Structures are given as C-alpha cells and as structure tokens.
Amino acid sequence: MEGLVNFLNDIAIAGSWLLPTACYIAACMSFIYAVWGMWQQSQPQNPFVGKPWVPYVALVLSGAFAAFDRILTKAAKSAKLDMQVSLSSSSPTGYTGNTSPISGAGPHDAILQIVKDFSLFFQTFGAWVAFFALISWQGAMTGKNNRTKLGLLCQFALGVVLLNPVKEANWLLSYWPN
C-alpha cells in the first residue's frame, strides 16, 4: 500500500507541475483565437456568422486560464471547502509509514485514512478535471464538440469537490449507517 500511495503522490506532483504550463498555453491560445476571431469578423468570409460572441468569450476564457488558481479558489470558497488553491507549489501529503492505512475503530476511520493518504492525487485530479471542463466549454461554444453546457458545469463542480476530498469523505460518511 505504501508503494501505491508514493507512486500516486509522485504522479500527482508531476501533474501539479504540468497544470500551470497547460493553463498558460491555453490562455495564450485562447487570446490568439480571440484576436483572430475579432479580425475575421471584419472580413467578408466571416466564420462567425450567427455566433458573433465567440471571440469575446474566448478572450474571457483567456483570462480564466491565466488566473486558473484564483478561479479554483473562488469556486472552492463558494462550495465552502475553506481552502486556498495554488498552482505554484505542491506539498505532498505522503504515506505516514508508521501507521497502517487501515487503522481505526471501524470502517469510517479506515476509509478516512485511505482518503487522507490519496488526497494529493485527488486534489491534482480535481484541478485537471476543472481545467478540462473549461477547455471543453470552449469547444462546445465554438461547435467543435457536442457537449452540453450543463454537463460541463457538472464536470467543473466535480473537479472543485475533489479539491478537498477529506472534507467530502467526512460529509459522505456522516450519512453512512453505523
């Protein structure tokens, strides 16, 4: 179990290093797309006939990608998760090593310990899920994919919920029968 936790924590750290790079690349691409779209609207072969808002929403998404950590922090505060999201540093939680991962008085404690051990992976995965929701939203807005806006909102909400898995596990286990 210790090896699996360490392996997934290493994957999570690598993912947390790659996420800011992906955010800034997406911000640059959205900005270039917005500028190109605004220029294309003045041309006779305008590809945005019937969708004049697309370049302007791409410009807003460019800002959302550039400030992705602040967007996630505000979304986490709205979900009452009481946490600060930072894309510039990652603090591995790691496996404690001295205690058994399945310790405690019952299944509740065992589940909470497992969630605590894997919390760094859940946090990184949640941030990536929210990032891909924004990417897919831009594709749905331009008509390049067939995703619904409500489905993408649910995907973003799932990513925000995964940012603090211990609190959500405590909430879920409070409804678990004893």
C-alpha positions as a printed NumPy array, in Angstrom:
array([[  0.   ,   0.   ,   0.   ],
       [  2.866,   2.341,   0.801],
       [  4.331,   1.92 ,  -2.675],
       [  0.99 ,   2.655,  -4.349],
       [  0.488,   5.801,  -2.266],
       [  4.011,   7.026,  -3.027],
       [  3.592,   6.269,  -6.744],
       [  0.279,   8.158,  -6.969],
       [  1.719,  11.059,  -4.974],
       [  4.606,  11.257,  -7.457],
       [  2.106,  11.272, -10.335],
       [  0.134,  13.998,  -8.55 ],
       [  3.254,  16.131,  -8.079],
       [  4.113,  15.748, -11.77 ],
       [  0.544,  16.691, -12.678],
       [  0.67 ,  19.73 , -10.416],
       [  3.871,  20.864, -12.143],
       [  2.315,  20.448, -15.604],
       [ -1.   ,  22.155, -14.83 ],
       [  0.314,  25.767, -14.727],
       [  2.072,  25.197, -18.049],
       [ -1.123,  23.843, -19.604],
       [ -3.087,  26.793, -18.195],
       [ -0.736,  29.385, -19.673],
       [ -0.626,  27.6  , -23.044],
       [ -4.439,  27.502, -23.077],
       [ -4.541,  31.206, -22.108],
       [ -2.205,  32.133, -24.978],
       [ -4.139,  30.021, -27.479],
       [ -7.472,  31.478, -26.355],
       [ -6.085,  35.002, -26.627],
       [ -4.749,  34.361, -30.132],
       [ -8.087,  32.785, -31.109],
       [ -9.946,  35.83 , -29.745],
       [ -7.758,  38.294, -31.638],
       [ -8.025,  36.236, -34.836],
       [-11.806,  35.984, -34.404],
       [-12.2  ,  39.725, -33.901],
       [-10.153,  40.35 , -37.03 ],
       [-12.148,  37.748, -39.007],
       [-15.42 ,  39.461, -38.154],
       [-14.401,  42.406, -40.326],
       [-13.653,  40.155, -43.303],
       [-16.156,  39.072, -45.966],
       [-15.535,  35.348, -45.28 ],
       [-16.501,  35.703, -41.591],
       [-16.636,  32.218, -39.978],
       [-18.599,  33.587, -37.007],
       [-21.824,  34.439, -38.822],
       [-24.57 ,  33.739, -36.303],
       [-22.059,  33.445, -33.442],
       [-20.531,  36.916, -33.023],
       [-19.871,  36.353, -29.308],
       [-17.352,  33.526, -29.782],
       [-14.171,  35.681, -29.957],
       [-15.231,  37.712, -26.936],
       [-15.93 ,  34.641, -24.838],
       [-12.536,  33.268, -25.919],
       [-10.993,  36.469, -24.584],
       [-12.753,  35.96 , -21.245],
       [-11.602,  32.33 , -21.18 ],
       [ -8.063,  33.518, -21.819],
       [ -8.247,  35.442, -18.571],
       [ -9.835,  32.472, -16.808],
       [ -6.963,  30.207, -17.876],
       [ -4.357,  32.792, -16.86 ],
       [ -5.934,  33.134, -13.396],
       [ -6.962,  29.495, -13.032],
       [ -5.753,  29.152,  -9.443],
       [ -7.827,  32.15 ,  -8.359],
       [-10.87 ,  30.76 , -10.195],
       [-10.476,  27.441,  -8.36 ],
       [-10.012,  29.237,  -5.014],
       [-13.214,  31.239,  -5.512],
       [-15.097,  28.123,  -6.599],
       [-13.808,  26.236,  -3.546],
       [-14.924,  29.078,  -1.26 ],
       [-18.344,  29.016,  -2.909],
       [-18.504,  25.293,  -2.172],
       [-17.492,  26.047,   1.463],
       [-14.336,  23.954,   1.199],
       [-12.215,  26.569,   3.042],
       [ -9.04 ,  26.074,   1.076],
       [ -6.57 ,  28.132,  -0.928],
       [ -5.56 ,  26.756,  -4.331],
       [ -2.035,  27.457,  -5.516],
       [ -0.54 ,  26.29 ,  -8.779],
       [  2.961,  27.449,  -7.909],
       [  3.699,  24.962,  -5.131],
       [  2.704,  21.464,  -4.204],
       [  3.057,  19.954,  -0.782],
       [  2.977,  16.176,  -0.868],
       [  0.956,  14.582,   1.868],
       [  2.634,  11.197,   1.503],
       [  2.18 ,   7.992,   3.365],
       [  2.925,   8.197,   7.072],
       [  4.689,   4.839,   7.175],
       [  4.239,   4.242,  10.936],
       [  0.518,   3.506,  10.926],
       [ -1.441,   1.015,   8.952],
       [ -3.561,   2.542,   6.198],
       [ -6.485,   0.529,   7.516],
       [ -6.385,   1.61 ,  11.118],
       [ -9.024,   2.916,  13.479],
       [-12.103,   1.787,  15.292],
       [-14.179,   0.909,  12.261],
       [-14.749,   1.252,   8.551],
       [-15.26 ,   5.025,   8.818],
       [-11.747,   5.56 ,  10.153],
       [-10.263,   3.186,   7.59 ],
       [-11.964,   4.977,   4.688],
       [-10.891,   8.385,   6.019],
       [ -7.292,   7.214,   6.379],
       [ -7.238,   5.931,   2.801],
       [ -8.737,   9.189,   1.519],
       [ -6.126,  11.156,   3.505],
       [ -3.325,   9.064,   2.011],
       [ -4.559,   9.656,  -1.54 ],
       [ -5.656,  13.28 ,  -1.006],
       [ -2.829,  14.823,  -3.055],
       [ -3.782,  12.686,  -6.048],
       [ -7.465,  13.605,  -5.638],
       [ -6.609,  17.319,  -5.447],
       [ -4.48 ,  17.253,  -8.586],
       [ -7.044,  15.153, -10.425],
       [ -9.791,  17.598,  -9.412],
       [ -7.824,  20.566, -10.74 ],
       [ -7.263,  18.765, -14.055],
       [-10.97 ,  17.853, -14.271],
       [-11.898,  21.529, -13.824],
       [ -9.264,  22.564, -16.391],
       [-10.618,  20.137, -18.993],
       [-14.155,  21.357, -18.273],
       [-13.072,  24.858, -19.321],
       [-11.289,  23.507, -22.401],
       [-14.396,  21.513, -23.373],
       [-16.614,  24.526, -22.739],
       [-14.624,  26.493, -25.279],
       [-15.032,  23.637, -27.759],
       [-18.772,  23.408, -27.092],
       [-19.121,  27.145, -27.556],
       [-17.446,  27.057, -30.972],
       [-19.304,  23.904, -32.059],
       [-16.234,  21.648, -32.185],
       [-17.682,  19.14 , -29.735],
       [-21.193,  18.094, -28.809],
       [-21.056,  18.564, -25.035],
       [-23.832,  20.313, -23.138],
       [-23.166,  23.356, -21.004],
       [-24.894,  21.741, -18.005],
       [-22.698,  18.647, -18.308],
       [-19.602,  20.815, -18.377],
       [-20.827,  22.737, -15.338],
       [-21.273,  19.417, -13.517],
       [-17.762,  18.387, -14.573],
       [-16.326,  21.651, -13.217],
       [-18.279,  21.18 ,  -9.96 ],
       [-16.894,  17.64 ,  -9.62 ],
       [-13.376,  18.992, -10.064],
       [-13.98 ,  21.58 ,  -7.338],
       [-15.402,  18.96 ,  -4.98 ],
       [-12.305,  16.793,  -5.481],
       [-10.079,  19.649,  -4.271],
       [-10.806,  18.764,  -0.633],
       [-11.537,  15.039,  -0.565],
       [-11.184,  14.622,   3.218],
       [-13.991,  17.082,   3.966],
       [-16.228,  15.5  ,   1.36 ],
       [-15.455,  12.   ,   2.676],
       [-16.378,  13.146,   6.193],
       [-19.627,  14.564,   4.853],
       [-20.467,  11.374,   2.946],
       [-19.6  ,   9.136,   5.904],
       [-21.843,  11.174,   8.189],
       [-24.793,   9.677,   6.272],
       [-23.376,   6.154,   6.432],
       [-25.306,   3.871,   8.806],
       [-23.363,   2.653,  11.828]])
